């Protein structure tokens, strides 16, 4: 195996370890526990886990998805998040540098590091909202601060115009206002205030209004599809809320990659219909 792929494998495994750690951080933070000290325990019987029960992904397969003491099924979200974080690190290594490439130094190093940090914080928000219906303010604040600093660095390096930065600020605040209106109209039941806060850094990342529109459309589309699937599977009842933050994150990721292309295709369809 070449050194290139060995490094990729190492980063994937490192990502699964980081994902396991993020699971612990989210769970203990939500339950008011210290996530710095203390061994991991079963969430049901509180049995302290042995070292071989703490290996990311592998332990889940070894235990066949059940606690070795009480036999309670282990939430599949644990290995899934570990795999997703590993995939994030691998993507960053294989494609991230080429997707978000800048020609000038030192931004060619700052840019990939920013997107890796943004990805890790997005995983934290995804886990917390999907499993606990809570978006941690510290994660949103960290993502907002990192994005603002990154945008300022782009301006200083000459890779971004000041005008574009201020426009992205306006559009991100408009996106936050849109979700605040939905939060208010649904009497705080259809959307959480965390969605309003999350809209600010995501809007700053997306920048252009076309990407923002595409991201929001995809988020609502995916949310509706998953919601209908949960109703059909009887995992949710009609009128019962589901987390919207994960769909916002997925919509943003898709729009960052193909937002302008999707918008251009939509515009061509509309213009063709009008003619």
Number of C-alpha atoms within 10 A of each C-alpha: 5 6 8 10 11 11 13 17 15 14 20 24 21 18 24 26 20 19 27 23 15 23 21 18 17 23 18 15 14 14 8 9 14 11 16 9 7 9 12 17 15 16 13 12 12 11 15 14 15 11 10 11 19 16 16 25 21 13 16 20 13 13 15 13 17 18 20 15 12 12 13 14 14 17 13 12 13 18 23 16 24 26 21 16 26 25 17 22 25 21 16 22 18 14 11 18 17 11 11 12 14 17 8 11 9 11 18 14 13 14 18 20 15 17 18 17 15 20 19 21 19 21 23 22 26 24 24 24 22 17 14 13 18 20 26 17 13 11 18 23 16 15 25 22 13 17 22 17 13 18 21 17 17 19 16 12 14 11 15 14 14 15 10 14 18 13 15 22 20 17 20 25 19 16 24 22 16 14 21 21 15 18 19 15 12 12 11 13 14 16 22 24 17 21 22 20 21 27 29 25 24 25 26 24 24 23 21 19 19 16 25 27 18 23 27 20 16 20 22 15 14 18 20 15 11 14 20 14 13 15 14 11 10 10 9 15 12 10 9 10 14 19 22 22 28 23 22 24 22 18 26 27 17 17 24 17 13 15 24 17 14 16 16 13 12 13 12 12 12 11 10 9 8 7 6
